[in-house]
Amino acid sequence: MEAPHPSPFIHNPNHPHTHKTTLIFLHGTSQTGPELASILLSFPIPPPVRSLSTSSNSDPLTQNQAETKTLAELLPNTRFVFPTGSPKKTTVFAGLETNSWFNIHTFVDRTVGETEQIPGLAESINYLSSLINDEVEELVKAGVRREEAGDRIVVGGFSSGAALAVLGFLSGEFERRERIGAVVALSGWLPFRAQIDKVIENHKEVGDGERKWAVRKYVRQLLYMNDGVQGGKMGEMREEKAEILICHGKKDVKVRYEWGVEMTGVLKRMGQKIECRSYEGLEHWVCGEEMLDVEGFVEGVWEGLE
């Protein structure tokens, strides 16, 4: 039996701010939730270029440093949740047990060993679905109306966490009970991309809605989610309307930039609404410009809900 997930790392809004929105963020391979939280919650985010003073009496570099803020400061009413994958044997680390979302065979080609990823993907998506439902209840307790609580939740991830976030979204499991607001994928890829693209090709003559449902059905069958216990029936699923933000560094060699481009292409052909951002010189990590894009995106998702 697989070991349970460690408790998520949670950063609540500081007084006098209150809990109005939730950002769930999934770590990458060889990380944990608390490790990612310690980095992202303290990462210095520069102000938008348009906000910099053009006064000749100010030093742009000094001003930029002075105005740098963190994600928690920019989103003061947001509860940040950083879950951790359950302990799993990871092939790429010589079979050692790591806190991971699913098995990774090699960093060179993410399609190698895909079938062995299925148990971990299914378990992790089911866990995250439960976590999303818990966050809905937390928002309701904080005074948010239940009918809009799900719209106030964004699920994001980095690397394998991004891969899990996107596939989980496509499965519909994140939205089986409540619709979520959006998905953020940083430096990720789409597991079973070629197979999903084939489903899309086989449904190219139908509307976007029917094509999305065909993909959802394929993913749920792939992950054994149509057993009436873990995933429920397709007829119980909500129609998703959430948007996906995809960000990727052009110098990423661990999760190659082309893999992010391929994921973007598949999602567009499916009919999914997406936003894409790329970053010159960025390797397999994050940068201030990217964090500013994430902040702006989620603010847009939550606009009008406050």
C-alpha positions in Angstrom: 0.0 0.0 0.0 1.3 3.4 -1.0 2.4 5.7 1.9 0.2 8.7 2.6 0.9 12.2 1.5 2.6 14.5 4.0 0.5 17.4 5.2 0.5 20.3 2.7 2.5 23.5 3.6 0.0 26.3 4.0 0.5 30.0 4.0 -2.6 31.9 5.1 -3.3 35.6 4.5 -1.9 37.9 7.2 -4.2 40.1 9.2 -6.0 42.3 8.3 -6.4 40.4 5.0 -8.8 37.5 4.8 -9.0 34.3 2.8 -10.8 35.1 -0.5 -8.8 33.0 -3.0 -6.6 29.9 -3.1 -3.6 29.0 -5.1 -2.5 25.3 -5.0 1.0 24.8 -6.3 2.6 21.5 -7.1 6.3 20.8 -6.8 8.6 19.2 -9.4 10.7 16.1 -9.3 13.0 15.8 -6.3 11.2 18.6 -4.4 8.6 18.8 -1.7 5.8 21.2 -1.0 7.6 23.1 1.8 10.8 23.3 -0.3 8.9 24.9 -3.2 7.0 27.2 -0.8 10.2 28.5 0.7 11.4 29.5 -2.7 8.2 30.8 -4.4 6.8 32.7 -1.4 10.1 34.7 -1.0 11.0 35.0 -4.7 11.6 38.7 -5.5 9.1 39.9 -8.2 9.9 43.2 -10.0 7.2 45.7 -10.7 5.9 46.0 -14.3 8.1 48.1 -16.5 5.3 50.5 -17.0 5.3 51.4 -13.3 8.9 52.5 -13.1 9.5 56.2 -12.7 11.1 58.0 -15.6 12.3 60.8 -13.3 15.9 61.8 -14.0 16.4 62.0 -10.3 15.8 58.3 -9.7 18.0 55.3 -10.3 15.9 52.7 -12.1 18.0 49.8 -10.7 17.7 51.0 -7.1 14.0 51.8 -7.5 13.4 48.3 -9.0 15.1 46.6 -6.1 13.2 48.8 -3.6 9.8 48.0 -5.2 10.4 44.3 -5.5 7.6 42.3 -3.8 6.7 38.6 -3.2 3.8 36.6 -4.5 2.2 36.7 -1.1 2.5 40.5 -0.9 0.9 40.8 -4.4 -1.9 38.4 -3.6 -2.6 39.3 0.1 -6.0 37.6 0.3 -4.8 34.3 -1.2 -4.2 31.1 0.8 -1.2 29.3 -0.7 -1.3 25.5 -0.5 1.8 23.5 -1.4 1.1 19.8 -1.2 3.7 17.0 -1.4 3.7 13.9 -3.5 3.5 10.6 -1.6 6.7 8.5 -1.4 7.2 6.6 -4.6 10.1 4.6 -6.2 11.5 6.8 -9.0 13.3 5.1 -11.9 15.3 8.2 -12.9 16.9 8.2 -9.4 17.9 4.5 -9.6 14.7 3.4 -8.0 15.1 5.4 -4.8 11.9 6.5 -3.0 11.2 10.2 -3.4 8.2 12.4 -2.8 6.8 12.4 -6.4 3.6 12.7 -8.2 4.3 9.8 -10.6 7.3 7.8 -11.9 9.9 9.4 -14.2 12.0 7.0 -16.3 14.4 9.5 -17.8 14.9 13.2 -18.2 15.9 12.8 -21.8 12.5 11.5 -23.2 9.4 11.9 -21.0 7.5 9.5 -23.2 9.7 6.6 -22.0 7.9 4.5 -19.4 4.6 6.3 -19.7 2.5 3.3 -18.8 4.4 3.0 -15.6 3.3 6.5 -14.7 -0.4 5.6 -14.7 -0.7 4.4 -11.1 1.0 7.5 -9.7 -0.9 9.9 -11.9 -4.2 8.4 -10.9 -3.4 8.4 -7.2 -2.1 12.0 -7.3 -5.0 13.3 -9.3 -7.4 11.7 -6.9 -5.6 13.2 -3.9 -5.6 16.7 -5.5 -9.3 16.4 -6.2 -9.9 15.8 -2.5 -7.6 18.7 -1.7 -9.5 21.0 -4.0 -12.8 20.0 -2.3 -11.2 20.7 1.1 -10.2 24.2 -0.1 -13.7 24.8 -1.3 -14.9 24.2 2.3 -12.2 26.5 3.7 -13.4 29.3 1.4 -17.0 28.7 2.4 -16.0 28.9 6.1 -14.2 32.2 5.3 -17.5 33.6 4.0 -17.3 32.9 0.3 -20.5 31.8 -1.4 -20.3 28.1 -2.2 -21.4 28.6 -5.8 -18.4 30.7 -6.6 -15.8 29.0 -4.2 -14.4 26.8 -6.9 -13.9 29.7 -9.3 -11.6 31.2 -6.6 -9.2 28.2 -6.8 -6.3 28.0 -9.2 -4.1 24.9 -9.5 -0.6 25.5 -10.6 2.6 23.4 -10.9 6.2 23.4 -11.9 7.8 20.7 -14.1 6.2 17.3 -13.2 3.8 19.3 -11.0 2.7 21.2 -14.2 2.3 18.0 -16.1 0.1 16.6 -13.3 -2.0 19.8 -13.1 -2.7 19.8 -16.8 -3.5 16.1 -17.1 -5.6 16.3 -14.0 -7.6 19.1 -15.5 -8.1 17.2 -18.7 -9.4 14.2 -16.7 -12.2 16.4 -15.3 -11.5 15.0 -11.8 -10.5 18.4 -10.4 -13.9 19.7 -11.4 -16.1 16.7 -10.7 -17.7 18.5 -7.7 -16.7 22.1 -8.2 -15.5 24.1 -11.2 -12.0 25.5 -10.7 -10.8 28.9 -11.8 -7.7 28.1 -13.9 -4.5 26.1 -14.3 -1.0 27.4 -14.3 1.8 25.2 -15.9 5.4 26.3 -15.5 8.1 24.4 -17.4 5.9 21.4 -17.9 4.9 18.9 -20.5 1.7 16.8 -21.3 1.9 13.1 -20.4 0.4 10.9 -23.2 0.6 13.8 -25.5 0.7 11.7 -28.7 -2.2 9.5 -27.6 -4.3 12.6 -26.7 -3.5 14.2 -30.0 -4.7 11.2 -31.8 -8.1 11.4 -30.0 -8.3 15.0 -31.0 -7.5 14.1 -34.6 -10.2 11.5 -34.6 -12.7 14.2 -33.4 -11.6 17.1 -35.6 -15.0 17.3 -37.4 -17.0 17.9 -34.2 -17.3 20.9 -32.0 -14.9 22.0 -29.3 -17.2 20.8 -26.5 -17.5 17.3 -27.9 -13.8 17.1 -28.6 -13.0 18.1 -25.0 -15.3 15.4 -23.7 -13.7 12.8 -26.0 -10.3 13.7 -24.5 -11.7 13.6 -21.0 -13.2 10.2 -21.6 -9.8 8.9 -22.9 -7.8 10.3 -20.0 -10.3 8.9 -17.4 -10.2 5.4 -19.0 -6.4 5.6 -19.2 -6.2 6.3 -15.5 -9.0 3.8 -14.5 -11.3 6.6 -13.4 -14.6 5.2 -14.7 -15.1 2.6 -12.0 -17.8 4.5 -10.1 -15.6 4.8 -7.1 -12.5 6.9 -7.9 -13.8 8.9 -10.8 -17.5 8.6 -11.0 -19.5 8.6 -14.3 -18.9 10.9 -17.1 -22.5 12.2 -16.8 -21.7 13.6 -13.4 -18.9 15.8 -14.7 -19.2 19.6 -15.0 -18.4 21.4 -18.3 -15.1 23.1 -17.7 -14.6 26.8 -18.7 -11.2 27.4 -17.0 -8.2 28.8 -18.8 -4.6 27.5 -18.8 -1.5 29.6 -18.5 1.6 27.9 -19.9 5.0 29.4 -19.2 8.4 28.0 -20.3 12.0 29.1 -20.5 13.6 28.9 -23.9 16.9 27.6 -22.5 15.2 24.7 -20.6 17.1 21.5 -21.3 15.6 19.3 -18.5 12.0 19.8 -19.7 12.7 21.1 -23.2 11.0 24.2 -24.4 9.7 22.2 -27.5 7.8 19.9 -25.2 5.9 22.9 -23.8 5.2 24.1 -27.4 3.9 20.6 -28.2 1.6 20.7 -25.2 0.3 24.1 -26.3 -0.4 22.8 -29.8 -2.4 19.9 -28.5 -4.5 22.0 -26.1 -5.2 24.5 -28.9 -6.3 21.8 -31.3 -8.6 20.5 -28.5 -10.2 23.9 -28.3 -8.9 24.8 -24.9 -8.5 28.5 -24.0 -4.9 29.1 -23.1 -2.3 31.9 -22.6 1.4 31.3 -23.4 4.5 33.0 -22.2 8.1 32.2 -23.0 11.3 33.6 -21.5 14.6 34.2 -23.3 17.6 32.8 -21.4 15.5 31.0 -18.7 16.5 27.4 -18.0 14.6 24.9 -15.8 13.5 27.4 -13.2 11.4 30.5 -12.7 12.2 34.2 -13.1 10.7 37.5 -11.9 9.0 38.2 -15.2 7.4 34.8 -15.1 6.1 35.3 -11.5 4.7 38.7 -12.5 2.9 37.0 -15.4 1.5 34.4 -13.0 0.3 37.1 -10.6 -1.3 39.0 -13.4 -3.0 35.9 -14.8 -4.6 34.8 -11.5 -5.6 38.4 -10.7 -7.5 38.3 -14.1 -9.1 35.0 -13.3 -10.3 36.4 -9.9 -11.3 39.8 -11.2 -14.8 40.7 -10.2 -15.0 38.0 -7.5 -13.8 40.2 -4.7 
